[in-house]
Amino acid sequence: MSAAILLLSLTGLGLVAPPAHADGPGSGTPYVVTVGDSYISGEAGRWAGSSNDSEAPADALGAHAYHDNASHTAEQIPRCHRSLSAEAYIGGGVGGLNLACSGAKTTTATGDYFKPGIDFYDDGAGNLGQAKMLQQFATSHNVKQVDVSIGGNDFNFASIVTQCVQDFLLSPSWDPDYCKDDSSVVANFTSANITTVRARIATAFQNVRTAMRNAGYGDTAWSLVVQTYPSPIPSSSGFRYSQSGFTRQSTGGCGFWNADADWANATALVTINNTVRAAIGQSGLANARLLELQSAFNGRRLCEKTVGLYEEVGLSSWTQPTAVDKTEWINQIRTVTTIGSNYFIQESLHPNYWAQLALRNCVRQTYTQNRGGTCTIAGTGLVNGEPRMTLN
């Protein structure tokens, strides 16, 4: 009897294990991988609402919230702020990997902090772009879905917010200086810049596809889920603080003039999200789906009348059953007065712990239902520790 026949015989009898299949495309534990910027990395995911009396009531994850190394003692890339509450970790036998980075644009930037874009950057010293990271991971893991949030920083989101708050604090209510017509803000929304950013986002999507192809995947073997951006503040009629005086910023951490808040929702956010949507078509990816988040947090936004600070709603801890419904899902806008606390300025105006878990809920639904859709609040309370959300 030949060695090959003998091996087959013994294998059939269960005496010899068949060769193990290495994890990779189509084999092994399925994974969801997230790439992009702070709105998917988990920025602000430590905080479940806000209190001006103490950090303790809202501190859901503690000092290790952003520590994503193997021992959860440090960040793999400083200030990427990949929180433990981030949406990548949908569970249910599905692995999660968070490659996103707070502050990331479509292309990699180096400076005070390394910010990997969705590209193939490789400096030879271990600093890689997110597409390169995805390609390496997908080669030896079974990636079924890639979720992406990108484009906001290409429109200079942080600089726009800074300018709006500065204008609010430095001009009186009887003669407001609006950010919506400041030249530094308007420059981001010219037709020429919109066209440029749309092309960058489309290239980022194509880089994800290239990474997956390079890792051995056919285009139908995985799905790309593209997220739009949620509205972080209400329109003018929805604020619980007057625009007169400074309480809108000093108490609420939402220093926008009414007119600027209306512009932010009706023009800036709409323009950014329309650009993201258009980039999908421009990219030519047939396996892309859209996860609409524009209204996902309505009713729970920063400074909205329907929610409040812990001290305003009579609660003392995020662990109380009604905290998810009565406190904000967006982090306060912080200034340099934050120095010396556990808050980071970069956490400003980002989805917090409640919002991250809400997004995770919707991402899970895109995965299990194999489709895109519109993510909205579906009721009060928590189910399995997450806010009730539905994918319409």
Steps between C-alpha positions, in 0.01 A plus 500: 500500500642838402565768761229719348237220511605412855462866609154525341395176670620610842338841453171335416523293817560813702849391600669788319362855497451655155729792418389822674383785281669825585272795564468734207256595223187290554652293780491541877317733736317773307610857571364851477777758454453875544713760323489877487484785746387596850131439430574128470818460708307551822612852588321616821393139563613524863222739604132411545352850504642803677511669840659829594516400867725197459638263239390197702129480405582465129824300513385169353835353390766658719863578426551206265214595265730562200767240574486260207826309536490132597514570873270806487767716660580742215396615156658333199499840327491794744184712485316276253256447787368159397263450791380174649143609427565548127257355249739240354431254780158361410555162670285195432792295378621779271843644563563874496804706404516878530759656269345848499677801647367822645610790284558287192444636152478301180880504472765446767638801688810518715569765759462526876293182479499241223158490329465206260269567206323241288803446281805276465747722684800309635802680642691176556502562875163345576278798427237389250197646329166343584463332161838334547399392852174359366680310225740338746222402740263371231768272358491287814144564624153452353380858449135509397418868547697824504331807649634844416446856619715753315490849353416722796862594566558561129237775546700619806224414747701583814608840368141588410378412850783700656413805289130477585564480875755780481251725321237418762727583793656812351192686375189629684144376445395842370771488233588133440792403281393191311739227389279399208627797297861504620737463207691216670176304534343586165816388318426140601164499322582645161398285204867453414588371846195275512610344172853453634386339825252275319782365286717439808221307673436295185870415485489393865215259420696367203803451726289280727402291198862478385607391847241223500592389148867493596408287800333244271132599511260518209282811497190298592666327797465800731296818543594865547267695730539876466378718787371854474552738792242556776373842602677583832302812603136601454376781282432834671155411634630184668756650741425499872732797561443852371754646261510814719786499748756224512311207655463325166876440511592544868229261620398298196823487302312577178607853410328558167285796405149399394565599141822298493329195650231521231768534233699209645198269474343624178812579297833376638388154612283450194785600269749268670259206494395562140868497408550165676196354320616630163846355558352150516376534145823659385702215651323238291479248785210267432510346849457830690204565728397817677439529874310826546578664834401863442202486737614205713543700821212746466347545844828418675728765349727739687299772681170372360190578707407133533814407700731663753810488716485250786434775753226645279306174469540389862733206437832418662645218287502361149408163649152618595230348276375827349842657435509387137173684428549813709864588431677617186651268240744764372802625694527861607725738306807549717747788505847541648335501846487122452874481571556327832186285471450157344318653203667555163418798283488262202203320662288809437177458302546125452265208564553386859462162671123479447532605137785259427292209630202623299711503184631154584140380518431633150825362359404160636169528315676588173709186547226256600250637247761542227383849399531872560228726639412792725597468867252652747409482868233234548401545864619562852727302726769247419489155343807288574673815618435698180249771411199382300566578134342393176627478143230625265 
